Amino acid sequence: MVMRFAKTLWPRSFRARLLLVYLAGLTVSAVLVGVGVIVLSERFNRYMLQYQVFDYGQGMAEKIQFGPDGIPSGIDKSSVELWPFRSLHQEVIVQVVDAQGRVVYSPVARVTALAPAHADFDPARQRFALDHEGVAMHAATVPRVHRGTTWYVQFALSDRMVLQLRKSIGIPAIHQGILVTCITFMGIFLVTVHLTLRQLLKPLHQASEEAQRITPQSLDARLEARNLPSELAPLVDAFNLALDRLQQGFRTQQEFLANAAHELKTPLALIRAQVELAPPDENRAYLLQDVDRMGRQVQQLLHLAEASEPGNYRIEYVDPTPTVLEACDYMERVAQRAGVELSVVFGDGVGCWDIDRGALFTLLKNLLENAIQHSPQGGVVHLAVGASGLVVTDQGGGVADDQLGRLFERFWRGASRRDEGAGLGLSICQEIARAHRWRIEARPGSTGLEMHVLHL
């Protein structure tokens, strides 16, 4: 249960997963750094205080000024202010002593050199801690040579002042600095990673879009693996190999369909000839009717095989009006035999279409034939042609809503159809529409069914 819940929370996006992993890593790193600073800050401060005091002492030794007699007389006031040593003389001490430990200069009155408790002044002792007038301090002794004489600059800071300053100012500043640094770093990092991933995954999105455009009419298209990451190239290669196998299987199926239809035409013609030459009897009419029905099915199979092959189309940018009128004239005789009137209306701005004229003729013939077969005697089949496509409307009983999606299934026939067709006419229309990048759909009309063929 827990594992399933965790998998549900884990995002499916590759980019989101990487961002979450990076974000988690940065968050853990920031927490560890923060905990380390909090836990070790006190010890770190005391450890660093010893070295900072010595560094301050070295800097102070360089600022010592000497009188004409070569004895230290003061500190360069242009670079060092003396008020901390006078106002905070219990917290900050600076003085110059000689080799014997006598104070020769100090901003305040002092007479003894600084040294650890119960110890004498030792010039070689550069860093040490002491208790001065009850205040814990860290001190440093730095030698300064002037005119061949070595003087010793002593600098001391109280622990309580340094720690208090760091606690009240330094530590909050460090915490705020760490927080701001982490937020800034994480923001820049996440933006950079996001842009980088988007750029890296851009070829993958392009390959996905190309794959979505592949249809049974464009199985010869292949995905380019040239700009993809090396980890994804095998997946694209496998997809292209699958397309090769699919194209070969589709081509084999189409060739079998066409060859079977061609092979059936000759036996059907021979059977019809034998039936016609045989002595007339009561079964002759039924046999001829069955032969004609089989011949019609074979012809529709040929049309379906031809319509499913993209190479059979010759698309031209021409006016569809002559082809529409030709199809209507051809179907006029069928409409008259069924007692149905055929009406065609051209809208404004029909213009030119990208069409295969033979395929458009077949599409119109099948749609009109289907509408005629479902219209009652005395009914009217309307064909409206406009700039966006065409609409064929009949006055039949219509189709139930749950069966609208099955109209284009191969070999599916409605219960109200009067003839015994093969159920391939609308499937052929759908293949022709796909080849032209049109959309064909059935909609309930006011009195019957409307077949819309729309340009995309």
Secondary structure as the mmCIF struct_conf table of DSSP 4:
data_model
#
loop_
_struct_conf.conf_type_id
_struct_conf.id
_struct_conf.beg_label_comp_id
_struct_conf.beg_label_asym_id
_struct_conf.beg_label_seq_id
_struct_conf.end_label_comp_id
_struct_conf.end_label_asym_id
_struct_conf.end_label_seq_id
HELX_RH_AL_P HELX_RH_AL_P1 VAL A 2 LEU A 9
BEND BEND1 TRP A 10 TRP A 10
BEND BEND2 ARG A 12 ARG A 12
HELX_RH_AL_P HELX_RH_AL_P2 PHE A 14 GLU A 62
TURN_TY1_P TURN_TY1_P1 LYS A 63 LYS A 63
STRN STRN1 ILE A 64 PHE A 66
TURN_TY1_P TURN_TY1_P2 PRO A 68 ASP A 69
BEND BEND3 GLY A 70 ILE A 71
STRN STRN2 PRO A 72 ILE A 75
TURN_TY1_P TURN_TY1_P3 LYS A 77 SER A 79
BEND BEND4 LEU A 82 LEU A 82
HELX_RH_AL_P HELX_RH_AL_P3 TRP A 83 SER A 87
TURN_TY1_P TURN_TY1_P4 LEU A 88 GLU A 91
STRN STRN3 VAL A 92 VAL A 97
TURN_TY1_P TURN_TY1_P5 ALA A 99 GLN A 100
STRN STRN4 ARG A 102 ARG A 102
STRN STRN5 VAL A 103 TYR A 105
BEND BEND5 PRO A 107 VAL A 108
STRN STRN6 THR A 112 THR A 112
TURN_TY1_P TURN_TY1_P6 ALA A 117 HIS A 118
TURN_TY1_P TURN_TY1_P7 PRO A 123 ALA A 124
STRN STRN7 ARG A 127 HIS A 132
TURN_TY1_P TURN_TY1_P8 GLU A 133 GLY A 134
STRN STRN8 VAL A 135 HIS A 146
TURN_TY1_P TURN_TY1_P9 ARG A 147 GLY A 148
STRN STRN9 THR A 149 SER A 158
HELX_RH_AL_P HELX_RH_AL_P4 ASP A 159 LEU A 165
HELX_RH_PI_P HELX_RH_PI_P1 ARG A 166 GLY A 170
HELX_RH_AL_P HELX_RH_AL_P5 ILE A 171 GLN A 212
TURN_TY1_P TURN_TY1_P10 ARG A 213 ARG A 213
HELX_RH_3T_P HELX_RH_3T_P1 PRO A 216 SER A 218
TURN_TY1_P TURN_TY1_P11 LEU A 219 ASP A 220
BEND BEND6 ARG A 226 LEU A 228
TURN_TY1_P TURN_TY1_P12 SER A 230 LEU A 232
HELX_RH_AL_P HELX_RH_AL_P6 ALA A 233 LEU A 277
BEND BEND7 ALA A 278 ALA A 278
HELX_LH_PP_P HELX_LH_PP_P1 PRO A 279 PRO A 280
TURN_TY1_P TURN_TY1_P13 GLU A 282 ASN A 283
HELX_RH_AL_P HELX_RH_AL_P7 ARG A 284 ALA A 307
TURN_TY1_P TURN_TY1_P14 SER A 308 SER A 308
HELX_RH_3T_P HELX_RH_3T_P2 PRO A 310 ASN A 312
STRN STRN10 GLU A 316 VAL A 318
BEND BEND8 PRO A 320 PRO A 320
HELX_RH_AL_P HELX_RH_AL_P8 THR A 321 ARG A 337
TURN_TY1_P TURN_TY1_P15 ALA A 338 GLY A 339
STRN STRN11 GLU A 341 PHE A 346
TURN_TY1_P TURN_TY1_P16 ASP A 348 GLY A 349
STRN STRN12 TRP A 353 ILE A 355
HELX_RH_AL_P HELX_RH_AL_P9 ARG A 357 HIS A 374
BEND BEND9 SER A 375 SER A 375
HELX_LH_PP_P HELX_LH_PP_P2 PRO A 376 PRO A 376
TURN_TY1_P TURN_TY1_P17 GLN A 377 GLY A 378
STRN STRN13 VAL A 380 GLY A 386
TURN_TY1_P TURN_TY1_P18 ALA A 387 SER A 388
STRN STRN14 GLY A 389 THR A 393
BEND BEND10 GLY A 396 GLY A 396
HELX_RH_3T_P HELX_RH_3T_P3 ASP A 401 ARG A 406
TURN_TY1_P TURN_TY1_P19 LEU A 407 PHE A 408
BEND BEND11 GLU A 409 GLU A 409
TURN_TY1_P TURN_TY1_P20 ARG A 410 PHE A 411
TURN_TY1_P TURN_TY1_P21 ALA A 415 SER A 416
BEND BEND12 ARG A 418 ASP A 419
BEND BEND13 GLY A 423 GLY A 423
HELX_RH_AL_P HELX_RH_AL_P10 GLY A 425 ALA A 435
TURN_TY1_P TURN_TY1_P22 HIS A 436 ARG A 437
STRN STRN15 TRP A 438 PRO A 444
BEND BEND14 SER A 446 GLY A 448
STRN STRN16 LEU A 449 HIS A 455
#
